[in-house]
Amino acid sequence: MIRREVIIKNTTGLHLRPAGIFCNTASNYKCRIMFEYGGTISNAKSVLSILGACVKKGDSIVLICDGEDEEEGMEAMMREIENGLGE
């Protein structure tokens, strides 16, 4: 299991379009991909979980990847977040 803290930089936070990109990226990997925000752990492969977390610009989340391709999954998630999740 690996964990990494990251700040959401895109202007609108994790609203529908960025949440979709976040979810689609996570879904490409076999490992479990979750994120912790506000004391709650949410499934990064579920758009509803992502939207329900209400993550906004400047918020810090902790990505958690656990499984056989966790390193690749973490790299891909970090890359998408750094690239602004399509914004």
Buried (B, 14 or more C-beta within 10 A) or exposed (E): EEEBEBEBBBEEBBBEEBBBBBBEBBEEBEBBBBBBBEEEEBBBBBBEBBBEBEBEEEBEBEBBBEEEBBEBBBBBBEEBBEEEBEB
